[in-house]
Structures are given as C-alpha cells and as structure tokens.
Amino acid sequence: MGTGVETGTSPDDIDPEGPVRTIRARSPSLIVIAFGLGLLTMTTWNFLREQQTLSVDLPPLAAAGIGLSLSVGLLYAGVWLARSDLDSDERWLVARVTVAGGAVFTGIILLTMLIRVAEGRAIAEAPFVLFTAAGGGGIAGSLVGGLYARARRDARVAEFARAEAEQARERAERARRDAEENQRQLEAAQAETERLLEEARQTKDDLRLINRVLRHDIKNSIMVIESRAEFLGDDLEDAATTGAVDDRAGEFLDTIVAQAEEIEREVERTGAVIETITDEDPDLQPTDLGAAIESQVATLRDSFDVEARVEGLERVADGDGGPSVLANQVLPDVLGNVLTNAVVHHGGDDPTVEVRVAADEETVTVSIADDGQGIPDERKSQVFHRGESSGDGGFGLFFVDRMMQQYGGNVRVEDADLGGAAFVFEFQRAE
C-alpha cells in the first residue's frame, strides 16, 4: 500500500511557529518532570551508595522509599500540569512555585546544616536530608502553585462571567429601550393614522357641505334663469304673432345675465373652498379685510333692515383700503355667516350688530357682537362643531372655524358688551 498525500494542503497552511509553540506550552511541565527525574536520580544514587557503605538494609530501603515517593509525586505533578486546562502563564506559575518551593526548603535545610557545622557538630547523611527537603518543597510548591493558579483561573472565570452578565444586562436594557422606542413609534403611527382618518372624515363632511351649498345656490340661480328664459320664449312667440314685446323683457335678460355671473362666482368660490380645505399649503393671498367687512355689513342691512355699525376700521386701514390679511375670495362668506347668525339667532325684534376692528404689527382682530340672547359658556366651543349652520345654503360655523385654521388664524366666542355673543376673529396680517 502506498502512502496518500493530502492535496488540499499548501505551504501557506503550515504554521512555522507550531513546533515552537508546542515546546513553549509544554516547557513548564517538562521542568517539573525534570525536577522529579533529578530527585529520582539522586535517590537511586544515594541508595546504591548506602548499599555499599552500610551493613543494614532497612534504613537505606526506607530512605529510598521516601525519595521514590517524592520523585513519583513530582513526576505526577508534571504529567498533571501537562494535561491540565491551565493556560501557559498559569502553567509557568506552577512550575516556578514548584522549583521555588524545592529551592526554599533546600536552602533552609542547607542553612541549618551550615550553622551546625559552624557550631562544630557533625552532619550525617547530608545528601539524603537535602534531596528529601528539595522533593518535599517541590511537592508543596506544586500544590500551592496549582491551588493558586486554579484560584486565579476561577477569579478570571468569575470576572468573565460578571462581564458577560453585565453585557447581558446592557443588552437587555438596550432591548427594553428599543421595545419602548418601538412602542412609542407604534403609538405615534397609530395617532398619525387616527389623525389622517379624522382629517379624511372631516374633509368628507366638508365636501358634503360644499356639495349641498353648491347645489342649493346654483339650483336657485338656474331656476331663476329657466323661469325668465321661459317667459322670454313665450314673449318672443307672442311678439312673432302680435309684434308687441313685454316691457319686462330687458329686465329679465339682465336677471339672466346676473344669475349666470352669480353661478360663475359661486363655482369660483366653491373651487377656492375646496382648494383651501384639501391643500396642505393653500394659496393664500393678501385680501382686503375692510372691503369684505363693508360689503357684508351692507348686505346685512339691506337683507334684514337692522342696525349694524362698524368701529375702528378707519384707524387700521392703509392707503389702499384694507387692512390686508392672509385669506382668499371666501373671506366675505366667512364673515357673512357670522353676521347672518347674529340676526337669525338673535331671538328679539330689533337686533343690533357691532363690528369692531383692531390691529397690531402681526395680527388683525375683528369682533362681531350682538345684543341677542348670547351663548352659554358650556356651548361656546360646541358651536363650531358640525351641525351648526346659518340656515339654508349657509356655511356652518364649523366651516368658519376650518377656514380660519387654513388662514393661519383662529375664531372664538366671548360674551359681548352689548349683552349677547361676540365672535372674535384673529387674522394674520399680510405684508
């Protein structure tokens, strides 16, 4: 049979320091074994020497037995050290303590002998005493060194275990923090989802309101156009027969044109409302707040024949009228809704409405107050909820609040000095 060669091994896979590392790892145990072999050699030499010089057999055998026992103990210590799981430093520690123990014990006995010699006393069997002291000291050193090395190893293992436990605690703490962070993110995501759902529901309701308002107003205008167009159609048929044209034909034509223009304005206004509601960044422009107030107050006077006065507008107006605030073309309807409510929900026979305007560098405040029955404190925030409306085709108060939010302002209800309610608007002043 031939010898197989492993083809998967390359010169790079061979560790050149492998044999050296092996020798270094075994050197401590070899030292202890060499110590035991040296003691065994001395024991054998001493036994042979005593056999030649002494006439008795038992004492030399006893001395040889002691030396042999000590030698075997050291040899066992060396073999144990070679097979132990101690690392290199710990093995060297045991070897050094073993040699040191033998040296210390031997040194003590040798010093004692020298003292005895200096005192003039005879020393018998000095070699036996010395190698016995060396063997006993070596075995004692091996025991002490082994125990100390084990103690150091156990301490290191305990420290490693403590470090592992600390790392495990830190990992558990990080996991706990991560879990808390994930929980916070989940709660934030849930809150954001709820907010988006609420915005979707709110936008849906707003669009339903816009649809109702748009259908109501445009339907009314179309009915007027249809009735006037039918009249003109009949009048034209009569004119074809009689040659006479009704005197109201021109008025009806003007009405048709006016209603068509009103439908156009209504469509534009509805488009602005939808854009303001649905756009996260609505197209707000500097809008003449003074013109919107004056037009709506004039409409209120003409429609209801009530006393309505405006205070402070002339003090805050700029050279081109104003003041200018951030809004859009729906602003007159926002104000008109509250002005109409002040009369419709007044509860008395002779309503009085007062509009006050004040301004600073950043905001313009408009207060619309009446002398009606007022609004209880527990309902002051509820009036802006869905369901509050100014009447057929009117924008709800909740829509007024929505529009003010989109304008970057706000609206609230207070008690009026006139005795009723005061709706206070705060607009952002346009630059």
C-alpha positions in Angstrom: 0.0 0.0 0.0 1.2 3.4 -0.9 1.2 6.5 1.3 -1.5 9.0 0.4 -0.7 12.7 0.0 -3.2 15.3 1.0 -3.5 17.6 -2.0 -5.6 20.3 -0.2 -2.7 21.5 2.0 -0.5 24.3 0.8 2.7 25.7 2.3 0.7 28.7 3.5 -1.5 26.5 5.7 1.5 25.3 7.7 2.2 27.3 10.9 6.0 27.7 11.1 5.8 28.5 14.8 3.7 25.4 15.6 6.5 23.2 17.0 8.0 26.2 18.9 4.6 27.0 20.3 4.1 23.4 21.4 7.5 23.3 23.1 6.7 26.6 24.9 3.4 25.2 26.1 5.0 22.0 27.4 8.1 23.6 28.9 6.6 24.2 32.5 5.5 20.5 32.8 8.9 19.4 31.4 10.7 21.4 34.1 8.6 19.8 36.8 9.2 16.3 35.3 12.9 17.1 35.1 12.8 18.1 38.7 11.2 14.7 39.6 13.7 12.8 37.4 16.6 14.6 39.1 15.2 13.7 42.5 14.7 10.1 41.4 18.4 10.0 40.1 19.6 11.4 43.4 17.5 8.9 45.4 18.9 6.0 43.3 22.5 7.2 43.6 22.1 7.6 47.4 20.5 4.1 47.8 23.4 2.5 45.8 26.0 4.4 47.8 24.4 3.3 51.1 24.2 -0.3 50.0 28.0 -0.2 49.6 28.8 1.6 52.8 26.2 0.3 55.3 25.7 -3.2 56.7 22.0 -2.9 57.3 19.3 -3.0 54.7 16.1 -1.4 56.2 17.3 2.2 56.6 18.5 2.5 53.1 15.3 1.0 51.8 13.2 3.4 53.9 15.3 6.4 52.6 14.9 5.1 49.1 11.1 4.7 49.6 10.9 8.3 50.8 12.9 9.6 47.9 11.0 7.4 45.4 7.6 8.7 46.8 8.7 12.3 46.5 10.0 11.7 42.9 6.8 10.0 41.9 4.9 12.9 43.3 6.8 15.4 41.3 6.6 13.3 38.1 2.8 13.1 38.6 2.7 16.8 39.2 4.5 17.3 35.8 2.1 15.0 34.0 -0.9 16.6 35.6 0.4 20.0 34.6 0.8 18.9 31.0 -2.7 17.6 30.8 -4.4 20.4 32.8 -6.6 23.1 31.2 -4.4 25.8 32.6 -3.1 28.3 30.2 0.6 29.0 29.5 1.0 31.7 32.2 -0.7 29.6 34.8 1.5 26.5 34.0 4.6 28.6 34.3 3.4 29.9 37.6 3.0 26.3 38.9 6.4 25.4 37.6 8.1 28.4 39.1 6.4 27.8 42.5 7.4 24.1 42.4 11.1 24.9 41.8 11.0 27.8 44.3 9.4 25.5 46.9 12.2 23.0 46.4 14.8 25.7 46.5 13.4 27.3 49.6 13.1 24.1 51.6 16.6 23.0 50.4 18.0 26.4 51.3 16.5 26.3 54.8 17.9 22.8 55.5 21.3 23.8 54.0 21.5 26.9 56.1 20.7 24.8 59.2 23.4 22.4 58.3 26.0 25.2 57.9 25.0 26.6 61.3 25.5 23.1 62.8 28.9 22.8 61.1 29.9 26.3 62.4 28.9 25.1 65.9 31.3 22.1 65.4 28.6 19.5 65.2 28.8 16.6 62.8 26.2 16.3 60.0 25.2 12.8 59.0 23.6 11.8 55.7 23.5 15.4 54.3 22.6 14.3 50.7 19.5 12.4 51.9 18.3 15.3 54.0 18.9 17.8 51.2 17.2 15.9 48.4 14.3 15.0 50.8 13.9 18.7 51.6 14.0 19.5 47.9 11.4 16.9 47.0 9.1 17.9 49.8 9.5 21.6 49.0 8.8 20.8 45.3 5.6 18.9 46.0 4.5 21.6 48.4 5.2 24.2 45.8 3.3 22.2 43.2 0.3 22.0 45.5 0.4 25.7 46.4 1.1 26.8 42.8 -1.7 24.6 41.4 -4.2 25.9 44.0 -3.2 29.5 43.4 -3.3 29.0 39.6 -6.8 27.5 40.0 -7.8 30.3 42.2 -6.6 32.9 39.7 -8.4 31.0 36.9 -11.6 30.8 38.9 -11.4 34.5 39.6 -10.8 35.2 35.9 -13.8 33.0 35.0 -15.9 34.7 37.6 -14.8 38.1 36.2 -15.6 36.9 32.7 -19.0 35.7 33.9 -19.6 39.0 35.6 -18.6 40.9 32.5 -20.9 38.5 30.5 -23.7 39.2 32.9 -23.1 42.9 32.7 -23.1 42.7 28.9 -26.3 40.7 29.0 -27.9 43.2 31.4 -26.8 46.0 29.0 -28.2 44.1 26.0 -31.5 43.5 28.0 -31.6 47.2 28.8 -31.0 48.1 25.1 -33.7 45.7 24.1 -36.0 47.3 26.7 -35.3 50.7 25.4 -35.7 49.5 21.8 -39.0 48.0 22.7 -40.1 51.2 24.4 -39.0 53.2 21.3 -40.9 50.8 19.1 -43.9 51.1 21.3 -43.6 54.9 21.1 -43.3 54.7 17.3 -46.2 52.4 17.1 -48.3 54.7 19.2 -47.2 57.7 17.2 -48.1 55.8 14.0 -51.5 54.9 15.4 -52.0 58.5 16.5 -51.0 59.7 13.0 -53.3 57.2 11.4 -56.2 58.4 13.6 -55.4 61.9 12.7 -55.3 61.2 9.0 -58.6 59.2 9.3 -60.1 62.1 11.2 -58.9 64.6 8.6 -60.4 62.3 5.9 -63.7 62.2 7.7 -63.6 65.9 8.2 -62.7 66.6 4.6 -65.5 64.2 3.5 -68.0 66.1 5.7 -66.7 69.5 4.4 -67.1 68.3 0.8 -70.6 67.1 1.5 -71.4 70.6 2.9 -69.8 72.3 -0.1 -71.8 70.0 -2.4 -75.0 70.9 -0.6 -74.3 74.6 -0.7 -73.2 74.5 -4.3 -76.2 72.5 -5.4 -78.6 74.8 -3.4 -77.2 78.1 -4.7 -76.6 77.0 -8.3 -80.1 75.3 -8.4 -81.7 78.5 -7.2 -79.9 80.6 -9.9 -80.7 78.0 -12.6 -84.4 78.1 -11.6 -84.4 81.8 -11.9 -82.7 81.6 -15.3 -85.1 78.9 -16.5 -88.2 80.9 -15.4 -87.0 84.1 -17.1 -86.0 82.2 -20.2 -89.4 80.6 -20.4 -91.0 83.9 -20.1 -88.8 85.4 -22.8 -89.6 82.4 -25.0 -93.3 82.9 -24.6 -92.9 86.6 -25.2 -91.0 86.0 -28.4 -93.7 83.7 -29.7 -96.3 86.4 -28.8 -94.1 89.1 -30.5 -94.0 87.0 -33.6 -97.8 87.0 -33.8 -98.7 90.4 -32.4 -95.5 92.3 -32.9 -95.6 93.5 -29.3 -92.7 92.8 -26.7 -93.3 92.8 -23.0 -91.7 95.8 -21.2 -90.1 93.4 -18.7 -88.1 91.5 -21.3 -85.0 93.7 -20.8 -85.2 93.3 -17.0 -85.5 89.5 -17.4 -82.5 89.5 -19.7 -80.5 91.4 -17.1 -81.6 88.9 -14.5 -80.4 86.0 -16.6 -77.0 87.6 -17.1 -76.7 88.5 -13.4 -77.7 85.0 -12.4 -75.2 83.5 -14.8 -72.5 85.7 -13.4 -73.5 84.6 -9.9 -73.2 81.0 -10.9 -69.7 81.7 -12.2 -68.8 83.4 -9.0 -70.3 80.5 -7.0 -68.2 78.0 -8.9 -65.0 80.0 -8.4 -65.9 80.4 -4.7 -66.5 76.7 -4.3 -63.2 75.9 -6.1 -61.4 78.2 -3.6 -63.2 76.5 -0.7 -62.2 73.0 -1.9 -58.6 74.2 -2.6 -58.4 75.7 0.9 -59.7 72.5 2.6 -57.8 69.9 0.6 -54.4 71.7 0.1 -51.9 71.4 2.9 -50.4 74.6 1.7 -53.4 76.7 0.4 -52.9 79.6 -1.9 -53.5 82.5 0.5 -53.1 86.0 -0.8 -53.3 89.5 0.7 -57.1 90.2 0.9 -58.8 93.4 1.7 -60.5 92.7 5.0 -62.1 96.2 5.1 -63.8 95.7 1.8 -65.1 92.3 2.9 -66.5 93.7 6.2 -68.2 96.7 4.4 -69.8 94.6 1.7 -71.2 92.0 4.2 -72.4 94.7 6.6 -74.2 96.4 3.7 -75.8 93.1 2.6 -76.9 92.5 6.2 -78.5 96.0 6.4 -80.3 95.5 3.1 -81.4 92.0 3.8 -82.7 92.4 7.3 -83.1 96.1 7.8 -81.1 96.1 11.1 -78.8 98.5 12.8 -75.2 97.4 12.1 -72.2 99.6 12.8 -68.5 99.3 12.2 -65.9 100.8 14.5 -62.1 101.0 14.3 -61.8 100.1 10.6 -60.7 103.6 9.5 -57.9 103.5 12.1 -56.3 100.3 10.9 -56.8 100.9 7.1 -53.8 101.6 5.0 -53.5 103.8 1.9 -55.2 101.3 -0.4 -58.1 100.4 2.0 -57.6 97.3 3.9 -56.2 96.2 6.2 -54.8 93.3 4.2 -54.9 89.8 5.7 -53.9 86.4 4.5 -57.1 84.8 3.1 -58.8 84.2 -0.3 -62.1 85.0 -2.0 -64.1 83.0 0.5 -63.4 85.6 3.3 -66.6 87.6 2.7 -68.7 84.4 3.2 -66.8 83.6 6.4 -67.7 87.0 7.9 -71.2 86.9 6.3 -72.0 83.6 8.0 -71.4 85.1 11.5 -73.2 88.4 10.7 -76.2 86.5 9.4 -76.2 84.3 12.6 -76.2 87.4 14.8 -79.6 88.3 13.3 -81.2 85.0 12.6 -80.5 83.6 16.1 -81.0 86.9 17.9 -84.3 86.0 19.5 -85.5 89.6 19.6 -87.4 92.1 17.5 -84.8 94.8 16.9 -81.3 93.3 16.6 -78.2 95.4 16.9 -74.9 94.2 15.4 -71.5 95.8 16.1 -68.3 95.1 14.3 -65.0 96.3 15.9 -61.6 96.1 14.2 -58.2 96.4 15.8 -54.7 95.6 14.6 -51.1 95.4 15.6 -47.9 94.6 13.5 -48.8 90.9 13.0 -52.5 90.3 13.5 -55.8 92.0 12.8 -58.7 91.3 15.2 -62.4 91.5 14.2 -65.1 91.2 16.8 -68.7 90.7 15.6 -71.0 91.3 18.6 -74.8 91.4 19.0 -77.3 92.2 21.7 -79.1 88.9 21.5 -79.6 86.1 24.0 -75.9 85.1 23.9 -74.3 81.7 24.1 -73.9 79.8 27.4 -70.3 79.1 28.4 -70.7 75.3 28.0 -71.7 75.8 24.4 -69.1 78.4 23.4 -66.7 75.7 22.0 -69.5 73.4 20.7 -71.0 76.0 18.3 -68.1 75.3 15.9 -68.9 71.6 15.7 -70.7 70.1 12.7 -74.4 70.6 12.6 -74.3 74.3 13.5 -75.5 76.2 10.4 -76.6 79.7 9.5 -79.6 78.4 7.6 -80.4 77.1 4.1 -77.4 77.2 1.9 -75.2 78.9 4.5 -71.8 77.8 5.6 -71.8 76.1 9.0 -69.9 77.6 11.9 -67.6 74.6 12.0 -66.7 75.6 8.4 -65.9 79.1 9.6 -63.6 77.6 12.1 -62.0 75.4 9.4 -61.4 78.3 7.1 -59.8 80.3 9.9 -57.5 77.5 10.6 -56.5 77.3 7.0 -55.9 81.1 7.0 -53.5 80.6 9.9 -55.8 82.4 12.3 -58.5 81.4 14.8 -62.0 82.3 15.9 -63.6 82.1 19.4 -66.8 83.1 21.2 -66.9 85.5 24.1 -69.6 87.4 26.0 -70.4 90.7 24.2 -70.6 94.1 25.9 -74.0 94.5 24.2 -75.3 91.6 26.2 -75.2 88.8 23.5 -72.3 86.9 21.9 -69.2 88.2 20.3 -67.3 86.2 17.7 -63.7 87.2 17.7 -61.6 86.6 14.6 -57.8 86.8 14.6 -56.2 87.1 11.1 -52.6 87.1 10.1 -51.7 90.5 8.7 -50.3 90.4 5.2 -47.1 92.2 4.4 
